[in-house]
Amino acid sequence: MEKIQMKTPLVEMDGDEMTRILWKMIKEELLLPFIDLKTEYYDLGLEHRNETDDQVTVDAAKATMKYGVAVKCATITPNAARMTEYNLKEMWKSPNGTIRALLDGTVFRAPIVVKGIEPCVRNWKKPITIARHAYGDVYKNTEMRIPGPGKVELVYTAEDGTTTSELVHNFTGAGVVQGMHNLDDSIESFARSCFEYALDTHQDLWFATKDTISKKYDHRFKDIFAEIYEKDYKEKFENTGITYFYTLIDDAVARIMKAEGGFIWACKNYDGDVMSDMVSSAFGSLAMMTSVLVSPHGYYEYEAAHGTVQRHYYRHLKGEETSTNSVATIFAWTGALRKRGELDGIDALCTFADKLETATLHVIESGKMTKDLALITTIEDPVVLNSRDFILAIREELEKN
């Protein structure tokens, strides 16, 4: 069979531990036999990040700006234990956070729906995509422990030296205080990414905050979304047949539980962090969750929503058999290949991505799956496959098509 030809390379970001092992298997068994795969390779494994003082992560992000589409393996964000384990020069930042900041992107996470893995919420029939703003709020906060009675104020000092202040609280005893911030530019990028992705995927867009309580902070988010929608996207949404609406976060939660799915739910940073885990768990498994970083400048970076599967990796190093779910990592590749095909006008690449996803789902629906799915499936007497055999079963199914 003649291999599918590519025009423009994908930016390939390799990763860590068990997902790095799966990454290699996926390329060898599911991609290279069928595609003349062109990638610009960056090793984001922790050891190489340490060797390059994390410059490789910056280089990978810049390459994504050049080529437009990237696919990323799961990576380690080091803590104190990893500092010792990998003999690190310093506790390097999250690669995902670095890439998000450089690309000015928004993270969209959606569950992979497959027959036999039923959502806990019985009326959820279609995926619910969480769009998470990836800047500011509690993740860039400043906190202070208040030892006793006293006054805490927010003070803004303008460039000309004039000041404006707001009383936070008159403390009569000990307590804590927290300061958060966000930027209009970042909120605008978040809004545009959400509107563009909704148009790209033909899905309704919800946005929710708590502006009734946070009358300046959250209300700023609401106002920016409304201004951009009215000015640049209302007509496009109406022509596409999709809708945008704003509601309070508590109302959104209530509506979500009764909805069928099939829409994008845009959330502020912390809300998106929490709700994406809730949605993925309720749909079945974090290992069945896709993630794509979308920049308003037209850059796309695809990855699995889960981590490096450390526990399985240690078993693998001991020579023990593992049954690690590779579905989200496969779908990271298919997402990137499909987008590359769309941008370059290569229909065969898009079709291949569709067929690989279909083959993956058919294998699970036939009763062959990894251990994590076998524990929650409604399919009777599932066959549990190890990590490699699951990928080989997908290849066999793919070759039928």
Disulfide bonds with the S-S distance in Angstrom:
none
